[in-house]
Amino acid sequence: MNLPASIFKAYDIRGVVDQTLTEEGVEAIGQALGLLMHQQGQTHCVVGRDGRLSGPRLVEALTNGLTQAGLHVIQIGMVPTPVVYFATHHLQTGTGVAITGSHNPPNYNGLKMMVAGTTLSGETIQALYQSIVSGEARAHAMSTMEQSRQGQVQQADVRQAYLDRIVGDVRWARPMRVAIDAGNGVAGELAPALLSRLGGQLTSLFCEIDGHFPHHHPDPADPHNLEDLIRVVQAQGLELGLAFDGDGDRLGVVTRSGRIIWPDRQLMLYAADVLASHPGAQIIFDVKCSRQLAAHIRAHGGQPLMWRTGHSLIKAKLKETQAPLAGEMSGHVFFNDRWYGFDDGLYAAARLLEILSRSSDPSAVLEALPDALSTPELQVKTQEGENHAVVARLRDEAQFPTAQSKITIDGIRVEYADGFGLARASNTTPVVVLRFEADTEQALARIQSEFRAGLLQVMPQARLPF
């Protein structure tokens, strides 16, 4: 069987369809998931998919594997990933799988998995691979079929229940004039339906679900993918623009003047709102986020808690601490007050506009949030597996003469009186991820200079992007 270990990532399973991710491989993954679910006392599994062309056949392959292992499968069709998570609550399964390639190119697909209320990551995902290559998962499936204990398949439509649940929770102070860009991703159906019901007067861009992604890539983390949205917001004089990624679990925001409000600044707005009803609560964010965020949380009576990057890692920390809110720089935002604690771009949009509808000038509110000079996410390419070793050496050997402190929960984040620098190993690709922030251009140059010296000490041949 063609089942490369490389597709079993830190937060999900992901590969190129018909090359590294085949129907046969997905069926085997279904058997392994079915065994894990059986071991944890689970009987039913929700399965949904995004709008990719390969989705229907991979759903069938996964369903075959799960039912062979004795799991009853509830197929909920083509929906955003957060709707799969919602269905695990609404249908009381606690267990579900989204077939999704998120924001990857059209020829990719993958699986995001939740078992007994916990999103799978790290060692648990690696254990799935081991149960396949050892034959344990197939042996369990064969035994189940011999005993005629295969699972059954049923269909369910939870889309209306999902919309009703949000509309019953969120209240806008007034109608809002906004543009939505779904990038032809799977949020293109439900996002306009949701925001219209809440009072949105909408201009919709690329909301036809099309797995070819013909207009631009469905990734709001790349400023180029927001250019069409910015043009429409400015041309029509709208209050705001919202963009969703390919599977609807991340949100991008642009103002009337064309400024991008990155997720760490969005979190400032959410945190202030949540802390008004949860005084003194912890707010969780990842190591990539602005140092302005922690200060903003403290200023509003909260306790900032920095954590490791990765949606499943943040979600696990949220479950451990029961904090009312968490988020990361990539755009995953987790509301754990009035919602279920999973990352949901559509719900985040509804809550954002609930807050902003109280103002006559939402763009001004967003643009007034604390800001600093910062770089986008920068990357240094390495050999496969080398990035973790590079970051470990940088952490242990490099000197940062003007630093105040170092944070090493995820790579190395060096704090300065006037900024920070970050280097961490990506868990999905062989790169070192860098990000810098400072109060002034001079401070930014100084911090980058210290990191440049450290990186060239451990990677003399590196081509640095700064």
N, C-alpha and C positions, 0 to 999 in steps of 0.2 A: 504494500500500500504506500502511495506517495503521501506521506504525512510528516513534513519537516518540523523539527523541534522549534525552528525559528518563528513559526506562526503563533506559538503560545507565548503571548506577551505578558507584561507586568499587570495590565489592567483588563485585558480581553484577549480574544483570539482573532487574528486578522491576517489575510493573505490575498494573493492574486487568484481570482477565480479560474478554475480549470488548470491551474499550474501548481501553486502551493496549497490552495484551498479547493478541494474537489468534493463532489457529492459523496463519494465513497468515504472520504475523510470526515465529512460533516456527519455522516451516519455513525461512524465510529465514535466521534465526539459525543453524539447523542447517547450512545450506549454507555460511555464513561460518565456523562452527566446523570444518566438514569441510575447508574450504580451509586453514585454519590448521593443523589436524592433519596434513593431507597435506604441507604445507610443512615440518613438523617431523618427518616420517618416521613418523608414526603410522598404524596400519592398523585398529586395533580400539578401540571406545569403549564403555564401560559406561554404561548409562542406568538410573536409578532414580527413584522419585518418592515424595513424602510422601502423606498421606491426604486431600489436598484433592479436592473433587469434580471440579475441572477437570483433575486430574492425568492420567487415562488418555488424553484426547484430545490434551493437549499433548505427552505422550510420543510418541504416534503422529506428530504434526506434526514434532517434533524428529527422530524416527527417519527420516521421509521426507527431510528436508533432509540429514541426515548420509549416508544411503545414496546419495542423488543425487550427493553429492560424493565417493563412492567409499569411504566408511568402512563397515566391518563393525560392526554394533551388537549388543551383548550386553545384553538387557533383563533386569534383576534384580528387577523388580516394585516393590511398595510396601514401602519400607524407610527407616529413618533415614538422613539425609545421611551420617553417618560410615560407614555400611555401604557406601555408594557408594565412598567413599574407600578403605575396606578392600578392596573388590572390585578396584580398580585395582592393588593389590598382589597379592592372592590369584590373580587371573586374569592377572597380569603384562601389563596393558595400559598402565599408567601414565597413562591418560587416561579421564576419566569426566565425566558431567553428572548433577547432581541437579535434578530438577524440584521446586522447593519454594518456598513463600511464607514459610517459617520461622515467625515469630510474628506476621506481619501478619494483618489481618482476612480472613475466609473468601473474599471476592471477589478477593483478590490471589493471584498466583502468580509464579514466577520461575525463574531458572537459576543454580546455582552450578557453576562449571566448572573442571576440571583438565586440563591438556594437558602430556604428557610430564613428569609429576611436579610441575608448577608450577601453583598455583592462580591463575587469571586475576584481574587487578585493573587499575585505573587506565587507563593508555594502551593496554594490550592489549585491554581491553573496548571502549574507544572505537574502536580499529582494526577491531573486528568490525563496528561500525555503519558505518564508512566503506567497508568492503568490500561491504556490502549496498547502500548508496545509490549507490556508484560503478558498480554492476553487475558488479564483479569476481567476487564470490562466485557469482552466478547464471551467469555465463559459464563459470566452472570446472565448475559442476554440469552445465550443458547439454553441455559438451564431454565430460564423463565419461559421461553417458548415451548420447550419440551413439556413443561407442566401446564401449558395452556393458560398462562397468567399474563399474557400480553395486555398492554394498556389499550384503552379505547380513545377515539378522536372525536371531539365535538367542536362546533363553531360558536363563537360568542361575539357580539358587537358591543363594545364598552364605550364607544366614542361619545354617545349622548350622555351617558352617566358621567364621563370625564368632564365634559363641558358644563353640565348641570352642577357638578360639585364645585367648580371654580366660580361660576356665575353666582352660586349661592353664598360664596365666601367673600368675594371681592366687590367693593363698592366704589365707583368713581364719583367724584364730586360734581363732574360736568362731562359732557361729551368731549372727545379729543380728536383732533385732525392729524392723522399720522399716516405714514407710508410703511408698508411691509415688503421686505424682499426675502423670499424663501429660497432663492437660488435654485429653483426647481427641485428642492428637497421635499421630504415627506411632510414637513410642517405646512406645506402649501395649502392643504385642505382645512386643517383644524385651526391654525392661527388666525386666518381671517374670520372664520366662523365664531371663534371665541371673542375676539376683540370687537367684532360687530355687535354681538349680544351684550357686551359690557358698555357699549356706547361709542364705539369708535367710528369715525367717518373716515373710511379707508381708501387709500390708493394702493393697489396691490401690484407688485412686480414679481414676475417669474414664479407665480404660485401654482402653475401647472406642474404636477409631479412628473418628472422625466429623468430617468436614470442615466441619460447621456449628459446631463447638466450643460445644455447648449449655450447658455448665456455667460455664466461665470461660475467658478468653483464655489460650492456652498460652504465657505469657511469665513466667518466674519472676523477672525483673528488676523486676516491679511487685508491691509487697507485698500489694496487694489480691488478687492471684491465688494467694497462699499461705495465705489465711485458712482455707480448708477443710482444707488439710493440717495446719495448726497445731492446729485443733480436734480432728482425729482422733488426732494424736500425743498430745495431752494427755488426751483422753478415754480412750484405751486404754493410757496409760502406756507408750508405745513409746520406743525409744531415740533415734530420729531420724526425720526426714521428708525425702524427696527429691522434687524436682519437675523435670520436663523441659520444654523448650520444644517448639514445634510440630514441628521436624524432628530433634530429639534430639541436637543438637550442643552444648547448654548445660545446665548443672545448677544447680538451686537447693537450698539446704540449710536446714532449720530444726531447732532443738533441742527437747528435751523441755519446756523452760520457755517455748517459743514465740518464742525469739530467732532472727532471720534471720542466717545466717553468709554475708555477701556474698562474692563470688568473690575479692576481693583478700585476705581473711582465709583462705579455703580454700587459696589459693596458699601462704600461710605454712606450713600443715601439709604440703602436697605438697613444698614446697621443702626443708624440714628432712629429710623422708624420702629424697628424691632425693639430696640432698647427702651423706647418710651413705654412699652408694655411689659418688658422684661428687664427692669433695672438691675444693674450689676451682673448681667449674664455674660458668659463667654461668647466671643465671636471668633470663628476659626477661619484662617486664610493660609494660602500656601506661600512658600519661600520666594516666589517670584514677585509678590505684591509690593506695592509702594510702601515706604516707611511712613508716608503720610496717613496710611490706613490705620495703623496701630494708634497713632496720635489722635485720630478722629474718633476711634472707638473709645479711648480713654476719656476724651473730652465730653462724650455723651454717656459717661457712667458705666461703660462696659469693660470687660477684661479681654484684651487681644491675645489670641493663641495662634502662634505661627506653627504650621505643620508641613509635612512632605507633600510634594506635588503628585497629583494623580487622583482622578475622580473617585476611584474605589477606596483609596487610602484616606481621602478627606471624609468620605461617607462613613468609613469605619470609625474614624475619630469622632465624628458627629454622634454616632450611635453610642460610643463609649461615654462621652461627656454629656450627652443630651442638651448640647448647646442649641439655641433657637435658630441659629443662622451660620452657614459656612459658605465659602466660595474660593475660587482660584482664578489666577490670571488668565487662564485659557477660556474662561467664560462659563464654566460649570458653577451654578449657584444652587445652594441647598437650603430651602426654607423648612425649618422644623417647628415653626409655630404656624398654626392654621393649615399646615400642609404635612406631608409625610416624610420629609427629610431626604428626598431624592432630588437629583439635578433635573430641572425642567425649565427649558427656555420659554415655553408658552406661559407657564405660571409666573415666572420671573417678569415677563413682559406685562402681565396683568397687574402684578404688585407694583411694578415701576410706575405704571400709568395711574394706579390708585393714588400713589404719593404725589405725583406731578399734577394730577387733576385738581389739587387744592391750590395750585398757583395759576396766575394768569399768564406767566411766561416760563414754561417748563424748561426751555433751552437755557435761560438765564440761571435757573436753579442748578442745572447740571454743570454749567460752565463755571459757576462760583465754587464748586467743590475744590478742596485743597489739591494743589498740583505741584509738580516739580519737573525739571528737565530729566528726561529718561530716554534710553535707547529702546528700540524694539528687541524682541528676542533674537540674539545673535548665535550663530552655530559654528563650531570648529569640527570639521570632519575627522574621524579617526578610523583605524581598522576595526573590524567587528570585535566587540568585547573589550577594546582598548580604552574606551572612554571612562569606564569606572576606575581603571588603574591610574589614568592621567589625573582625574579629580582627586583620588586618594593621595597621590604624590604632591599635588598642589596644596592640599590641606595640610600635609605633614611637613613639607619642605620650604614652601614659599614664604617670603618675608613681606609684610605689609606695614611699612614703617609708620604711617600716620593713622593706622586703624585704632578704633576704640575697643572692639570686641569681634569675636568670630562665632558664627552659628553653624553647627555641623550636623543638623538633623537630616539634611538632604543636600549632599555636596558641601560647598563652603560658601556661606554668605558673610561677607566682611562688612561690618558696620563702622561708619565714620561719623564724625560730628556733623558733616554736611552732605552725607549721601551713603550709598552702599554699592557693593559689587557682588555679583553672584556667579558661581560656576558650579554646574551640576551635570551629572551624566544622565542623558535621556534614557528612559526605560523602554523606549520603542524603536529608536534608531541609533546607529553608532556615531553619535555626535556629543560634544560637550556644549551644553547650553549656557549662554552668558547673558547677563542683563545688568545694566548700570543705571543709577539714578543719582542726581546731585542737585544742590541748590543753585549752583552757578556753572557756567561753562568751564571756568578754571578748575573748580572742584571735580567736575566730570573728567576732565583731561588728566588730573592728578590720579584719580582712582583707577582710570583705565591704564595709566602708565604703570602703576604698581602691579596690576593684573597681567599686563603685557610682559613685564619682567619675569613674573612667576611662571606664566605659561611657557615662555621660551626657555626657561630653565629646565622644565620637565619635558617639553616638546620642541627641541631646537629647530626642527624643520617645519613647524606649523605655519600655515598661512592664516593669519588672524584677520578677522573682519572688522577691526577697529584700530 
